[in-house]
Amino acid sequence: MSFKLIQQNASTLLFGGLTFLVLSSKNIIIYNEEILIGLSFIAFLIFSSITLGESIREAFTFRKETIQKELQKYLDVKEALLQDLLTEYKKALLLEGQVAQLREQSCKELRTLHSTREAGLQATFATQLRNKLQILSQIEQKGQETVQRNWQQGLKYGVLEAFRQSKKTVGPQLLHQALEQLKQGQPK
């Protein structure tokens, strides 16, 4: 594989090497520690990409696939959650409609029950009032009868008492008048 890479990039490597030699022979590039460290680092990167490139690529590919799977799983969970929320929202709307319908039906039944109860209460009140009025009428009638009887008895006793009193006072007067008329016996 490294041989393949060298074959593919042979012209670039040859051009880079010749450029380096020409520049170094003209004293444009001076060999010092920094250049040697830079060249070593570039050689390390090339060696690493040649030898470890495939395993790094596989690791990044594996990591990419893992991240994609996790992201897909996360999106699936979010989608399921959104579906559940949508279902719950639809249920809530349906429930709200049913509650409104139930409230309306309950109000209608309560109005009907109220009017029925009110009519029943009025009928009961009227019946009770009629019964009480009848009882009061009977009590009044009995009271009037009692008053009339008592008045009659009182009047009767009053007349009898007056007659007894008058008998005591009028009796002797009548007797006296009768005697006087007898004494006078003579018609005038």
C-alpha positions in Angstrom: 0.0 0.0 0.0 2.8 2.4 0.8 4.5 1.4 -2.4 1.3 2.3 -4.3 1.2 5.7 -2.6 4.8 6.3 -3.7 4.0 5.2 -7.2 1.0 7.5 -7.4 2.9 10.5 -6.0 6.2 9.7 -7.6 6.3 12.8 -9.8 5.4 15.1 -6.9 8.0 13.5 -4.7 10.6 13.8 -7.4 9.8 17.4 -8.1 9.8 18.2 -4.4 13.2 16.5 -3.9 14.8 18.2 -6.9 13.4 21.6 -5.8 14.9 21.0 -2.4 18.3 20.1 -3.8 18.3 23.1 -6.2 17.3 25.5 -3.5 19.9 24.1 -1.0 22.7 24.3 -3.7 22.0 27.9 -4.3 22.0 28.4 -0.5 18.4 29.6 -0.5 17.5 26.9 2.0 19.9 26.7 4.9 20.1 23.5 6.8 19.5 24.2 10.4 17.6 22.5 13.3 14.2 24.1 12.5 14.2 22.8 8.9 15.3 19.4 10.0 12.5 19.3 12.6 10.0 20.5 10.0 11.2 17.9 7.5 11.0 15.2 10.1 7.4 16.3 11.0 6.4 16.3 7.4 8.0 12.8 6.9 6.2 11.6 10.1 2.8 12.9 8.7 3.4 11.2 5.4 4.5 7.9 7.1 1.5 8.1 9.5 -0.9 8.7 6.6 0.6 5.8 4.6 0.7 3.3 7.5 -2.1 4.4 9.7 -4.3 6.1 7.2 -6.6 3.2 6.6 -7.1 2.4 10.3 -7.7 6.1 11.1 -10.2 6.3 8.2 -11.9 3.1 9.5 -12.0 4.6 13.0 -13.5 7.9 11.8 -15.9 6.0 9.6 -16.9 3.8 12.5 -17.3 6.9 14.7 -19.3 8.6 12.0 -21.6 5.6 11.6 -22.0 5.4 15.4 -22.8 9.1 15.6 -25.3 8.7 12.7 -26.9 5.7 14.4 -27.2 7.6 17.7 -28.5 10.7 15.9 -31.0 8.5 14.0 -32.1 6.8 17.3 -32.4 10.3 18.9 -34.5 11.5 16.0 -36.6 8.4 16.1 -37.2 8.9 19.8 -38.1 12.5 19.2 -40.4 11.6 16.4 -42.1 9.0 18.6 -42.4 11.6 21.3 -43.9 14.0 18.9 -46.4 11.4 17.7 -47.3 10.6 21.3 -47.8 14.4 22.0 -49.9 14.7 18.9 -52.0 11.8 20.0 -52.4 13.2 23.5 -53.3 16.6 22.0 -55.9 15.0 19.8 -57.3 13.2 22.8 -57.3 16.4 24.8 -59.2 18.2 22.0 -61.7 15.3 21.9 -62.0 15.3 25.6 -62.6 19.0 25.6 -65.3 18.6 23.1 -66.9 15.8 25.1 -66.7 17.9 28.3 -68.4 20.8 26.6 -71.1 18.5 25.2 -71.5 16.9 28.7 -71.6 20.4 30.3 -74.3 21.5 27.8 -76.3 18.3 28.4 -76.0 18.6 32.1 -77.1 22.3 32.1 -80.1 21.3 30.0 -81.0 18.4 32.4 -80.5 20.7 35.3 -82.9 23.3 33.8 -85.4 20.6 33.1 -85.0 19.2 36.6 -85.2 22.7 38.1 -88.5 23.5 36.2 -89.9 20.1 37.2 -88.9 20.5 40.8 -90.3 24.1 40.8 -93.6 22.9 39.4 -93.7 20.1 41.9 -92.8 22.4 44.7 -95.5 24.9 43.6 -98.1 22.0 43.4 -97.0 20.8 46.8 -97.2 24.3 48.2 -100.6 24.9 46.7 -101.9 21.6 48.1 -100.5 22.3 51.5 -101.9 25.9 51.4 -105.3 24.5 50.3 -105.3 22.0 53.1 -104.4 24.6 55.7 -107.1 26.9 54.4 -109.6 24.1 54.6 -108.5 23.4 58.2 -108.7 27.1 59.0 -112.1 27.3 57.4 -113.3 24.4 59.5 -111.8 25.9 62.6 -113.5 29.2 61.8 -116.8 27.5 61.2 -116.5 25.6 64.5 -115.5 28.9 66.2 -118.5 30.7 64.7 -120.8 27.9 65.9 -119.2 28.0 69.3 -119.5 31.8 69.5 -123.1 31.7 68.3 -123.9 29.0 70.8 -122.1 30.9 73.6 -123.8 34.1 72.6 -127.1 32.4 72.4 -126.6 30.8 75.8 -125.3 34.1 77.2 -128.3 36.0 75.8 -130.7 33.4 77.1 -129.1 33.5 80.6 -129.0 37.3 80.4 -132.7 37.4 79.5 -133.6 34.9 82.2 -131.5 36.8 84.8 -133.1 40.0 83.7 -136.5 38.4 84.0 -135.7 37.1 87.5 -134.5 40.5 88.5 -137.5 42.1 87.0 -139.7 39.6 88.6 -138.4 40.7 92.0 -139.0 44.3 91.3 -141.7 44.3 88.7 -143.7 41.5 90.5 -144.5 43.6 93.5 -145.2 46.7 91.3 -147.6 44.7 89.2 -149.2 43.3 92.3 -149.5 46.8 93.7 -151.1 48.1 90.5 -153.5 45.2 90.4 -154.4 45.8 94.0 -154.9 49.5 93.2 -157.1 48.7 90.3 -159.1 46.3 92.5 -159.5 48.9 95.1 -160.6 51.3 92.7 -162.6 48.5 91.1 -164.7 51.1 89.9 -164.1 52.0 86.4 -163.4 55.5 85.9 
